[in-house]
Amino acid sequence: MTAPICVARIGAAHGVRGAVKLWTFTEDPLAVTRYGPLMTKDGARQIEVTHAREAKDHLVATLKGVATREDAERLNGVELYIAREKLPATDDDEYYHADLIGLAAVNAANEPLGRVIAIHNFGAGNIIEIAPLQGTTLLLPFTNAVVPTVDLANGRVVIELPAEIDGDDPTAA
């Protein structure tokens, strides 16, 4: 069985009737309402979103069995997962972040650069984080120019380092 995929994180309580802020990691934020019961990473607890509405940059959600603000506050920070099989198939050149984490990062000559450790989005587009064999991590734009090849079958991404980085001397830092 594949590892579960994190689709949301419960935030602070919202109001006094048990609603929570829900930060989703899906293309369609309301998709979390259609997956059925979600689970904690260890699978020990299932949580069902019974109602959700969009707010500024998150959802306000009602969860089954959560009726008070105190109940909601205890869930703050809990990440919600689903089985990979419940997610729709991706199109060509679309990837789930979980599929990219751990891939080898190599340059065009197939020389190792490190491993993909995260994909971030701070508002200006996706960023791929590479842990190099030595030194500090690299944060690079996840664009076709910088990451021209994602090869899931062979467990690697090809990185074309931008000129600002390619010419840097990593020992000078």
N, C-alpha and C positions, 0 to 999 in steps of 0.2 A: 504494500500500500504506500502511496506517495504521501509526503508530508502535507498537513493541512495548510491552507492559504489564509493569511490574515486579511479580512475584508473590512474591518471596522475596529474602532477603539471607543469605549465609553468614556465620556468626559464628565464634567461637573453636573450636578443635579440642576434641573430647570423647573422652578416653581415648587409647590408644596405637595403635589399629587403623584410624585414618583417619576416624572418625566426626566429624561437625561439628554444631554448634548451627545450626539453620536457623530464621530468623525469617520467618514467612510473612505475606503481606498479602492473604490470601484469606478469605472467610467461613468456609469449612471448611479448617482448616490442612492436612489430609491431601490436599486436592485437588491439591497440587503433585506428588503421586505418580502422578496419573492424566493429566497433561498430556503425558506423553512427555518427550523431551529438552528441557531448558530451555536458554536461550542467554544469553551476556553481551550487554550493551546494543549493542555494535558487531557482534554476530552472529559474531564470530571464533571463539568456542569454545562447544561444546555440553556440557552437564552433565546427567547422568541420575541422578535419585534412585532408588536401587535398593531402599531400605528406609527407613522412618521410623516413629518412635514418638513419642507426645506426652510432653513433659516439663512442667515447671511453667508456663512462659509461652512456650515455643518447641518445636520438634521436635528430636529427635536423629536425624540422617540419615546414611545411608551412601550415598556417591556412587560411581558406576561409575568405576573406574580410580584411586580414591584409597584407598591401602592403609596408609599410615603417618601418624603424627601430623604429621610434617614436611610431607607432601603437603597435609594438611588445613590446616595453619597458613598455607600460601601462598595459600589461597583466602579467608582471613578478609577480610570486607568486600565480597566480590564480589556484585553484584546479579544476580538471575536473572530473565529475561524470557521471555514467550511472545508469539506473534502474537495480536493482538486477536481474530482470527477463531476462535481456540480457546476463548475464554471463552464461557460461556453468556449468552444474552440476559438483559437486566435486566427486572425488573417495573416497572410504573408507579411513580414516585417512588423508584426505585432507580437509582443512577448509579455508574459506575466513576470513581474519583478523576481518572483521566487525561482523562475527558470534561469535567470541570469546570475543570481548570487552563487558564488563558488566557481564560476567558469574561469578558465585560464585566460589571461589577457596576454596577447602576443602582438608583435609588430608585423609589418608586411613581409618581413623576411622570416617570419615564424620564430623569432627570438623571444623568449619569455620576458614579460614586463611585470607580471604579478598575477593577482586574482581579483575578480570582481567581488567587492564586499558589500556594496549597497547601491541602490538607485535612489536619488533624491529629487524632489521638485520643490524649490523654494519660491516658486511663482514665475520664474522666467524661463521655464523649460526643464526638461529632465537632465540630471547630472549623473554620470556614472563615476563611482568611487572605486579606485584600483589600489589595492595594497601591494606595493612593489616588493621585490625580493629583499630590498634594503631601503632605508630612508622613510620619509613621510608619505602618507597616502596622496594619490593624485585625484583631483576632482576635475573631470573633463565634461564638456558638453556631450550629451548623448544624441548626437546628430549623425546623419549618414556620412558627413565629411570626416568626422573623428572616429566613428565606429562604422566603417563601411561593411563589415561582415559580422554577423552573429551566426555561429555554427553550433547549434545545440547538439547535433548528432555527434560531433567530435569534441564537445565540451570546451569551446573557446570563442573568444571575441577577438577580432583584429582591430588594433588601435593605430590610427594614424595621428601621431602626436602633433599638435599645432606647433608652428615655428617658435612661438614664445617659450615652449617647453622643450622642444627637440634639441635646441642649442644650449640649454642650461646645463651647467656643470653640477650634478647632484652632490659632489663632494665639497663644493664651495659653501653650502648652506650651514 
